[in-house]
Amino acid sequence: MVVNTATYSINLVIYFVGYLALREEGFLYAPFCGGQGLMAGVLVGLKQLIPDHVMVRAVTAVRVRHLPLTSFLIALLLTLLRLTSTRYLTVTIAGLASSWIYLRYFQLRDTGRGDFSEALSIASFFPESAQPHVLKYSTAVTNAVDGMMQARHAARTVDPKSPSVASIADPVSERRRQIALQALNERLQKTEDVDWPSSGSDDGLKFDNTQEIV
C-alpha cells in the first residue's frame, strides 16, 4: 500500500514537471495502471529477506539480490526498443526507489525503525565488480542521510525522564554539572591537605575520668 501509493505519486510529479518543461499535454493525460511498481518493491523486499537465495543457475548463479537491478535493466531495454511506453520504466524506477526508502528508513523492526545494514545499501544493488565505484560516490551521501535518520528515530523513541537523555538533550546543563563536580573535588583535595592538630597536643582539653555520673 505504502510503496504503491508512493510509486504513482512520484510518477505524477515526474509527468507534471515534464508538462511544465515541455508543454506537452500528453504528460497530463498519461494513464497510470498496473502493478509494475509493486512488483519492483516486492523484489527489494525479497532482497532484504533472502539475498543469497539462488534463483537460476546458468553461466553464473542469479541470486535474489540481483533481481532489482535485473528488473530495471529489463524495463530500460524494453523502453529503448520501444516495446513499451516510458511509463513502464519510470514506474519501475519509482517502485524500486520508494520500496528501498521505506525499508531503509521507516520500516518498523524489533531493533527500531529502518534497516541500516550493508545488505541494503545502495552499492549492494550493483554487481560486486561495480560496488567499489558506486561506494566512492554514494558513501558520503548515504552516511549523512543514515546518521540524520538514526538521530531522528532515536529522539522519538528515548525516554525524556531518563537522566542520560536529559544530559544529552541539554549540553549546557551537562557542562555546568561537570564544572561543579570538578570544583567539589578540588575543595575535598584541599581539605585533605590541611594539618589538623592532634588530640594529644590539646592541653586545654582535659577530662576528669574519675567523675562519677549519677
GROMACS elastic network, one bead per residue, 0.5 to 0.9 nm:
[ bonds ]
;  ai    aj funct       b0    kb
    1     4     6  0.52472   500
    1     5     6  0.60459   500
    1     6     6  0.84696   500
    1    38     6  0.85380   500
    2     5     6  0.53010   500
    2     6     6  0.60744   500
    2     7     6  0.84807   500
    2    98     6  0.85270   500
    2    99     6  0.84306   500
    2   102     6  0.82846   500
    3     6     6  0.51173   500
    3     7     6  0.59126   500
    3     8     6  0.87497   500
    3    37     6  0.76648   500
    3    38     6  0.65589   500
    3    41     6  0.66863   500
    3    94     6  0.89038   500
    3    95     6  0.65651   500
    3    96     6  0.88339   500
    3    98     6  0.58184   500
    3    99     6  0.56011   500
    3   102     6  0.77011   500
    4     7     6  0.50544   500
    4     8     6  0.64499   500
    4     9     6  0.85206   500
    4    35     6  0.79948   500
    4    37     6  0.63217   500
    4    38     6  0.55133   500
    4    41     6  0.82496   500
    4    95     6  0.71225   500
    4    98     6  0.84774   500
    4    99     6  0.88339   500
    5     8     6  0.56142   500
    5     9     6  0.60806   500
    5    10     6  0.86362   500
    6     9     6  0.50259   500
    6    10     6  0.60841   500
    6    11     6  0.86383   500
    6    94     6  0.77960   500
    6    95     6  0.77809   500
    6    98     6  0.62128   500
    6    99     6  0.86577   500
    7    10     6  0.53565   500
    7    11     6  0.64590   500
    7    12     6  0.88396   500
    7    37     6  0.61016   500
    7    38     6  0.79850   500
    7    91     6  0.64354   500
    7    92     6  0.83190   500
    7    93     6  0.84818   500
    7    95     6  0.50940   500
    7    96     6  0.85040   500
    7    97     6  0.82651   500
    7    98     6  0.63224   500
    7    99     6  0.86061   500
    8    12     6  0.60962   500
    8    13     6  0.86286   500
    8    32     6  0.74819   500
    8    33     6  0.88385   500
    8    37     6  0.80002   500
    8    91     6  0.70711   500
    8    94     6  0.76839   500
    8    95     6  0.84011   500
    9    12     6  0.51056   500
    9    13     6  0.64224   500
    9    14     6  0.87405   500
   10    13     6  0.51879   500
   10    14     6  0.62334   500
   10    15     6  0.87482   500
   10    90     6  0.89438   500
   10    91     6  0.84595   500
   10    94     6  0.64957   500
   10    98     6  0.87189   500
   11    15     6  0.60906   500
   11    16     6  0.83788   500
   11    32     6  0.85662   500
   11    87     6  0.81864   500
   11    90     6  0.67774   500
   11    91     6  0.66240   500
   11    94     6  0.71315   500
   12    15     6  0.53219   500
   12    16     6  0.60408   500
   12    17     6  0.85586   500
   12    28     6  0.87953   500
   12    32     6  0.88649   500
   13    16     6  0.51152   500
   13    17     6  0.61173   500
   13    18     6  0.84856   500
   14    17     6  0.52478   500
   14    18     6  0.61384   500
   14    19     6  0.87302   500
   14    90     6  0.85774   500
   15    19     6  0.61613   500
   15    20     6  0.86550   500
   15    27     6  0.53262   500
   15    28     6  0.69424   500
   15    30     6  0.81500   500
   16    19     6  0.50525   500
   16    20     6  0.63417   500
   16    21     6  0.86596   500
   16    27     6  0.66634   500
   16    28     6  0.66347   500
   17    20     6  0.50469   500
   17    21     6  0.61270   500
   17    22     6  0.85525   500
   17    27     6  0.88447   500
   18    21     6  0.51134   500
   18    22     6  0.59165   500
   18    23     6  0.75787   500
   18    24     6  0.76980   500
   18    27     6  0.66533   500
   18    28     6  0.89893   500
   19    22     6  0.53223   500
   19    24     6  0.52759   500
   19    25     6  0.64669   500
   19    26     6  0.78464   500
   19    27     6  0.54819   500
   19    28     6  0.67469   500
   20    23     6  0.54753   500
   20    24     6  0.79559   500
   21    24     6  0.82843   500
   22    25     6  0.87658   500
   23    26     6  0.88789   500
   23    27     6  0.85213   500
   24    27     6  0.60641   500
   24    28     6  0.78826   500
   25    28     6  0.53630   500
   25    29     6  0.68793   500
   25    30     6  0.89080   500
   26    29     6  0.53299   500
   26    30     6  0.59988   500
   27    30     6  0.54004   500
   28    31     6  0.88090   500
   30    87     6  0.83900   500
   31    87     6  0.87386   500
   32    87     6  0.76017   500
   32    91     6  0.86856   500
   33    36     6  0.85303   500
   34    37     6  0.79188   500
   34    38     6  0.86366   500
   35    38     6  0.51397   500
   35    39     6  0.60989   500
   35    40     6  0.85518   500
   35    91     6  0.89117   500
   36    39     6  0.51775   500
   36    40     6  0.61676   500
   36    41     6  0.86188   500
   36    88     6  0.71727   500
   36    91     6  0.64635   500
   36    92     6  0.58559   500
   36    95     6  0.74828   500
   37    40     6  0.50846   500
   37    41     6  0.62112   500
   37    42     6  0.87011   500
   37    88     6  0.86518   500
   37    90     6  0.88355   500
   37    91     6  0.52621   500
   37    93     6  0.76166   500
   37    94     6  0.66382   500
   37    96     6  0.71124   500
   37    98     6  0.89738   500
   38    42     6  0.62282   500
   38    43     6  0.87742   500
   38    92     6  0.83963   500
   38    95     6  0.61310   500
   38    96     6  0.85721   500
   38    99     6  0.85686   500
   39    43     6  0.64095   500
   39    44     6  0.89122   500
   39    92     6  0.82937   500
   39    95     6  0.77026   500
   39    96     6  0.88354   500
   40    43     6  0.51990   500
   40    44     6  0.66712   500
   40    45     6  0.89114   500
   40    67     6  0.88791   500
   40    68     6  0.66351   500
   40    71     6  0.71185   500
   40    72     6  0.84620   500
   40    91     6  0.87751   500
   40    92     6  0.59696   500
   40    93     6  0.79837   500
   40    94     6  0.86221   500
   40    95     6  0.53629   500
   40    96     6  0.53333   500
   40    99     6  0.79869   500
   41    44     6  0.52009   500
   41    45     6  0.63834   500
   41    46     6  0.87764   500
   41    68     6  0.84059   500
   41    92     6  0.85341   500
   41    94     6  0.89102   500
   41    95     6  0.52336   500
   41    96     6  0.52595   500
   41    97     6  0.80607   500
   41    98     6  0.74440   500
   41   100     6  0.76096   500
   42    46     6  0.61855   500
   42    47     6  0.85581   500
   42    95     6  0.88713   500
   42    96     6  0.86228   500
   42    99     6  0.78656   500
   43    46     6  0.50725   500
   43    47     6  0.61722   500
   43    48     6  0.87357   500
   43    64     6  0.77877   500
   43    65     6  0.83302   500
   43    67     6  0.63362   500
   43    68     6  0.56752   500
   43    71     6  0.85973   500
   43    96     6  0.80377   500
   44    48     6  0.64183   500
   44    49     6  0.88925   500
   44    64     6  0.89600   500
   44    65     6  0.79674   500
   44    67     6  0.80170   500
   44    68     6  0.60851   500
   44    96     6  0.66389   500
   44    99     6  0.65457   500
   44   100     6  0.65409   500
   44   103     6  0.85869   500
   44   120     6  0.88090   500
   45    48     6  0.51371   500
   45    49     6  0.64351   500
   45    50     6  0.87195   500
   45    99     6  0.74803   500
   45   100     6  0.81098   500
   45   103     6  0.76545   500
   46    49     6  0.50651   500
   46    50     6  0.57725   500
   46    51     6  0.68540   500
   46    64     6  0.67955   500
   46    65     6  0.77857   500
   46    67     6  0.89165   500
   47    50     6  0.56134   500
   47    52     6  0.81202   500
   47    53     6  0.89552   500
   47    63     6  0.88964   500
   47    64     6  0.55977   500
   47    66     6  0.79865   500
   47    67     6  0.77569   500
   47    68     6  0.79025   500
   47   119     6  0.83843   500
   47   120     6  0.79876   500
   47   125     6  0.89832   500
   48    51     6  0.60245   500
   48    65     6  0.79445   500
   48   103     6  0.84233   500
   48   115     6  0.88629   500
   48   119     6  0.70392   500
   48   120     6  0.64888   500
   50    53     6  0.56410   500
   50    63     6  0.89826   500
   50    64     6  0.67273   500
   50    65     6  0.78262   500
   51    54     6  0.85733   500
   51    63     6  0.67727   500
   51    64     6  0.50562   500
   51    66     6  0.82209   500
   51   119     6  0.79657   500
   52    63     6  0.56466   500
   52    64     6  0.61432   500
   52    65     6  0.66081   500
   53    62     6  0.85660   500
   53    63     6  0.54342   500
   53    64     6  0.56306   500
   53    65     6  0.80945   500
   54    57     6  0.72136   500
   54    61     6  0.63521   500
   54    62     6  0.58223   500
   54    64     6  0.64034   500
   55    61     6  0.74870   500
   55    62     6  0.56014   500
   55    63     6  0.53668   500
   55    64     6  0.63937   500
   56    60     6  0.82152   500
   56    61     6  0.58887   500
   56    62     6  0.50744   500
   56    63     6  0.71214   500
   57    60     6  0.60187   500
   57    62     6  0.62952   500
   57    63     6  0.88049   500
   58    61     6  0.61611   500
   58    62     6  0.77642   500
   62    65     6  0.82759   500
   62    66     6  0.64978   500
   62    67     6  0.80008   500
   63    66     6  0.55435   500
   63    67     6  0.71859   500
   64    67     6  0.53932   500
   64    68     6  0.81774   500
   65    68     6  0.69586   500
   65    69     6  0.83061   500
   65   119     6  0.89775   500
   65   124     6  0.77947   500
   65   125     6  0.68147   500
   65   126     6  0.88597   500
   66    69     6  0.57823   500
   66    70     6  0.61971   500
   66    71     6  0.88552   500
   66   124     6  0.89912   500
   66   125     6  0.68166   500
   66   126     6  0.75664   500
   66   127     6  0.76753   500
   67    71     6  0.60750   500
   67    72     6  0.86365   500
   67   125     6  0.87277   500
   68    71     6  0.52454   500
   68    72     6  0.64358   500
   68    73     6  0.88292   500
   68    96     6  0.70958   500
   68   125     6  0.70433   500
   69    72     6  0.51037   500
   69    73     6  0.62401   500
   69    74     6  0.86726   500
   69   125     6  0.62867   500
   69   126     6  0.68720   500
   69   127     6  0.88915   500
   70    73     6  0.51214   500
   70    74     6  0.61677   500
   70    75     6  0.86302   500
   71    74     6  0.51562   500
   71    75     6  0.62170   500
   71    76     6  0.85924   500
   71    92     6  0.76802   500
   72    75     6  0.51716   500
   72    76     6  0.61159   500
   72    77     6  0.85983   500
   72    89     6  0.73949   500
   72    92     6  0.65962   500
   72    93     6  0.67687   500
   72    96     6  0.84389   500
   73    77     6  0.60418   500
   73    78     6  0.85683   500
   74    77     6  0.51142   500
   74    78     6  0.61411   500
   74    79     6  0.85326   500
   74    89     6  0.88898   500
   75    78     6  0.52274   500
   75    79     6  0.61436   500
   75    80     6  0.86497   500
   75    84     6  0.84487   500
   75    86     6  0.88821   500
   75    88     6  0.65599   500
   75    89     6  0.51636   500
   75    90     6  0.87895   500
   75    92     6  0.71432   500
   75    93     6  0.88666   500
   76    79     6  0.51482   500
   76    80     6  0.61577   500
   76    81     6  0.86252   500
   76    86     6  0.87429   500
   76    88     6  0.86860   500
   76    89     6  0.60313   500
   77    80     6  0.51468   500
   77    81     6  0.61498   500
   77    82     6  0.85012   500
   77    83     6  0.86445   500
   78    81     6  0.51898   500
   78    82     6  0.61168   500
   78    83     6  0.51865   500
   78    84     6  0.58714   500
   78    85     6  0.83397   500
   78    88     6  0.87141   500
   78    89     6  0.84048   500
   79    83     6  0.60873   500
   79    84     6  0.54396   500
   79    85     6  0.60930   500
   79    86     6  0.58659   500
   79    87     6  0.87780   500
   79    88     6  0.75620   500
   79    89     6  0.67159   500
   80    83     6  0.77109   500
   80    84     6  0.85574   500
   80    86     6  0.87500   500
   81    84     6  0.78872   500
   82    85     6  0.67433   500
   82    86     6  0.84544   500
   84    87     6  0.81063   500
   84    88     6  0.67782   500
   84    89     6  0.86771   500
   85    88     6  0.58530   500
   85    89     6  0.76482   500
   86    89     6  0.53678   500
   86    90     6  0.64361   500
   86    91     6  0.86528   500
   87    90     6  0.50956   500
   87    91     6  0.58657   500
   87    92     6  0.83496   500
   88    91     6  0.53110   500
   88    92     6  0.61586   500
   88    93     6  0.87079   500
   89    92     6  0.51690   500
   89    93     6  0.62142   500
   89    94     6  0.85824   500
   90    93     6  0.51437   500
   90    94     6  0.60401   500
   90    95     6  0.84680   500
   91    94     6  0.50812   500
   91    95     6  0.59893   500
   91    96     6  0.86004   500
   92    95     6  0.50880   500
   92    96     6  0.62411   500
   92    97     6  0.86034   500
   93    96     6  0.52267   500
   93    97     6  0.61142   500
   93    98     6  0.85313   500
   94    97     6  0.50943   500
   94    98     6  0.58804   500
   94    99     6  0.83094   500
   95    98     6  0.53508   500
   95    99     6  0.59979   500
   95   100     6  0.84704   500
   96    99     6  0.53691   500
   96   100     6  0.61550   500
   96   101     6  0.86781   500
   97   100     6  0.51954   500
   97   101     6  0.61533   500
   97   102     6  0.86293   500
   98   101     6  0.51389   500
   98   102     6  0.61535   500
   98   103     6  0.86303   500
   99   102     6  0.52088   500
   99   103     6  0.61615   500
   99   104     6  0.83756   500
  100   103     6  0.52310   500
  100   104     6  0.57541   500
  100   105     6  0.83395   500
  100   120     6  0.78455   500
  100   122     6  0.88644   500
  101   104     6  0.51276   500
  101   105     6  0.58818   500
  101   106     6  0.74080   500
  101   114     6  0.89548   500
  102   105     6  0.55649   500
  102   107     6  0.58830   500
  102   114     6  0.76259   500
  103   106     6  0.59792   500
  103   108     6  0.85761   500
  103   113     6  0.87567   500
  103   114     6  0.58516   500
  103   115     6  0.62840   500
  103   120     6  0.84506   500
  104   107     6  0.69621   500
  104   113     6  0.83660   500
  104   116     6  0.60495   500
  104   117     6  0.85618   500
  104   120     6  0.69963   500
  104   121     6  0.82299   500
  104   146     6  0.87017   500
  105   108     6  0.89343   500
  105   113     6  0.64288   500
  105   115     6  0.65646   500
  105   116     6  0.76090   500
  105   146     6  0.78291   500
  105   149     6  0.67972   500
  105   150     6  0.82196   500
  106   113     6  0.54243   500
  106   115     6  0.83174   500
  107   112     6  0.83830   500
  107   113     6  0.53971   500
  107   115     6  0.74319   500
  108   111     6  0.82813   500
  108   112     6  0.61098   500
  108   114     6  0.64197   500
  109   112     6  0.51065   500
  109   113     6  0.56032   500
  109   114     6  0.68825   500
  109   115     6  0.80582   500
  110   113     6  0.80627   500
  111   114     6  0.85492   500
  111   115     6  0.89707   500
  112   115     6  0.86249   500
  112   153     6  0.79091   500
  112   154     6  0.86137   500
  112   157     6  0.85581   500
  113   150     6  0.82682   500
  113   153     6  0.68819   500
  114   149     6  0.88361   500
  114   150     6  0.84212   500
  115   118     6  0.88591   500
  115   119     6  0.88379   500
  115   120     6  0.70991   500
  116   119     6  0.82646   500
  116   120     6  0.68924   500
  116   121     6  0.74098   500
  116   146     6  0.71668   500
  116   150     6  0.88412   500
  117   120     6  0.57926   500
  117   121     6  0.68207   500
  118   122     6  0.85061   500
  118   123     6  0.84068   500
  118   124     6  0.71854   500
  119   122     6  0.88304   500
  119   123     6  0.88439   500
  119   124     6  0.60823   500
  119   125     6  0.88254   500
  120   123     6  0.82245   500
  120   124     6  0.62788   500
  120   125     6  0.78433   500
  121   124     6  0.53936   500
  121   125     6  0.74309   500
  121   142     6  0.81377   500
  122   125     6  0.58243   500
  122   126     6  0.77771   500
  122   131     6  0.88570   500
  122   134     6  0.78914   500
  122   135     6  0.80636   500
  122   138     6  0.73121   500
  122   139     6  0.88083   500
  122   142     6  0.81240   500
  123   126     6  0.56299   500
  123   127     6  0.83035   500
  123   128     6  0.85977   500
  123   130     6  0.80694   500
  123   131     6  0.51300   500
  123   132     6  0.78140   500
  123   133     6  0.86119   500
  123   134     6  0.56346   500
  123   135     6  0.59457   500
  123   138     6  0.76589   500
  123   139     6  0.88233   500
  124   127     6  0.74661   500
  124   128     6  0.78180   500
  124   131     6  0.68620   500
  125   131     6  0.83404   500
  126   129     6  0.81534   500
  126   130     6  0.62248   500
  126   131     6  0.59678   500
  126   134     6  0.80300   500
  127   130     6  0.54239   500
  127   131     6  0.62747   500
  128   131     6  0.52425   500
  128   132     6  0.78592   500
  129   132     6  0.71006   500
  129   133     6  0.83440   500
  130   133     6  0.55445   500
  130   134     6  0.63773   500
  130   135     6  0.87735   500
  131   134     6  0.50127   500
  131   135     6  0.59933   500
  131   136     6  0.85868   500
  132   135     6  0.50855   500
  132   136     6  0.63003   500
  133   136     6  0.51953   500
  133   137     6  0.70992   500
  133   138     6  0.88914   500
  134   137     6  0.56273   500
  134   138     6  0.59997   500
  134   139     6  0.81582   500
  135   138     6  0.50326   500
  135   139     6  0.52558   500
  135   140     6  0.86014   500
  136   139     6  0.62390   500
  136   140     6  0.81876   500
  137   140     6  0.69834   500
  137   141     6  0.78694   500
  138   141     6  0.55167   500
  138   142     6  0.60356   500
  138   143     6  0.84072   500
  139   142     6  0.52979   500
  139   143     6  0.58484   500
  139   144     6  0.84450   500
  140   143     6  0.53396   500
  140   144     6  0.62610   500
  140   145     6  0.87631   500
  141   144     6  0.52716   500
  141   145     6  0.62556   500
  141   146     6  0.84902   500
  142   145     6  0.51081   500
  142   146     6  0.57624   500
  142   147     6  0.83164   500
  143   146     6  0.50745   500
  143   147     6  0.59610   500
  143   148     6  0.84737   500
  144   147     6  0.52803   500
  144   148     6  0.62057   500
  144   149     6  0.86920   500
  145   148     6  0.51118   500
  145   149     6  0.61208   500
  145   150     6  0.85027   500
  146   149     6  0.52298   500
  146   150     6  0.60106   500
  146   151     6  0.85192   500
  147   150     6  0.51575   500
  147   151     6  0.61133   500
  147   152     6  0.85211   500
  148   151     6  0.52687   500
  148   152     6  0.61853   500
  148   153     6  0.87397   500
  149   153     6  0.61408   500
  149   154     6  0.84928   500
  150   153     6  0.51771   500
  150   154     6  0.60509   500
  150   155     6  0.85655   500
  151   154     6  0.50413   500
  151   155     6  0.61236   500
  151   156     6  0.87266   500
  152   155     6  0.52029   500
  152   156     6  0.65022   500
  152   157     6  0.89483   500
  153   156     6  0.51857   500
  153   157     6  0.63560   500
  153   158     6  0.87869   500
  154   157     6  0.52470   500
  154   158     6  0.60517   500
  155   158     6  0.57573   500
  155   159     6  0.88309   500
  156   159     6  0.86170   500
  158   161     6  0.88495   500
  158   162     6  0.81374   500
  158   165     6  0.71366   500
  159   162     6  0.55649   500
  159   165     6  0.69632   500
  160   163     6  0.81189   500
  160   165     6  0.61085   500
  160   166     6  0.65781   500
  160   169     6  0.88024   500
  161   164     6  0.87126   500
  161   165     6  0.72987   500
  161   166     6  0.70426   500
  162   165     6  0.52441   500
  162   166     6  0.62742   500
  162   167     6  0.88120   500
  163   166     6  0.50103   500
  163   167     6  0.62631   500
  163   168     6  0.86752   500
  164   167     6  0.51896   500
  164   168     6  0.62865   500
  164   169     6  0.85881   500
  165   168     6  0.50401   500
  165   169     6  0.59431   500
  165   170     6  0.84442   500
  166   169     6  0.50863   500
  166   170     6  0.60205   500
  166   171     6  0.86316   500
  166   173     6  0.87869   500
  166   174     6  0.86103   500
  167   170     6  0.52118   500
  167   171     6  0.60415   500
  167   172     6  0.84656   500
  167   173     6  0.68376   500
  167   174     6  0.53382   500
  167   175     6  0.89561   500
  168   171     6  0.59083   500
  168   174     6  0.76995   500
  170   173     6  0.56287   500
  170   174     6  0.65640   500
  170   175     6  0.89547   500
  171   175     6  0.61360   500
  171   176     6  0.86688   500
  172   175     6  0.51493   500
  172   176     6  0.63220   500
  172   177     6  0.86814   500
  173   176     6  0.50904   500
  173   177     6  0.61555   500
  173   178     6  0.86793   500
  174   177     6  0.51045   500
  174   178     6  0.63255   500
  174   179     6  0.87973   500
  175   178     6  0.51535   500
  175   179     6  0.63544   500
  175   180     6  0.87504   500
  176   179     6  0.51118   500
  176   180     6  0.61989   500
  176   181     6  0.86530   500
  177   180     6  0.51297   500
  177   181     6  0.62115   500
  177   182     6  0.86172   500
  178   181     6  0.51736   500
  178   182     6  0.61975   500
  178   183     6  0.87333   500
  179   182     6  0.50917   500
  179   183     6  0.62559   500
  179   184     6  0.86604   500
  180   183     6  0.51629   500
  180   184     6  0.61938   500
  180   185     6  0.86683   500
  181   184     6  0.50791   500
  181   185     6  0.61959   500
  181   186     6  0.86760   500
  182   185     6  0.51622   500
  182   186     6  0.63135   500
  182   187     6  0.88126   500
  183   186     6  0.51129   500
  183   187     6  0.63286   500
  183   188     6  0.87402   500
  184   187     6  0.51704   500
  184   188     6  0.62684   500
  184   189     6  0.86453   500
  185   188     6  0.51343   500
  185   189     6  0.61825   500
  185   190     6  0.87297   500
  186   189     6  0.50688   500
  186   190     6  0.63056   500
  186   191     6  0.86915   500
  187   190     6  0.51276   500
  187   191     6  0.62122   500
  187   192     6  0.87455   500
  188   191     6  0.50291   500
  188   192     6  0.63329   500
  188   193     6  0.88299   500
  189   192     6  0.52317   500
  189   193     6  0.64888   500
  190   193     6  0.51532   500
  190   194     6  0.66946   500
  191   194     6  0.55381   500
  192   195     6  0.81628   500
  195   198     6  0.88965   500
  197   200     6  0.85248   500
  197   201     6  0.70983   500
  197   202     6  0.77881   500
  198   201     6  0.57537   500
  198   202     6  0.71955   500
  199   202     6  0.56011   500
  199   203     6  0.88494   500
  199   205     6  0.86951   500
  200   203     6  0.75347   500
  201   204     6  0.87905   500
  202   205     6  0.56882   500
  202   206     6  0.82550   500
  203   206     6  0.68834   500
  207   210     6  0.88422   500
  207   211     6  0.89264   500
  208   211     6  0.56821   500
  209   212     6  0.80574   500
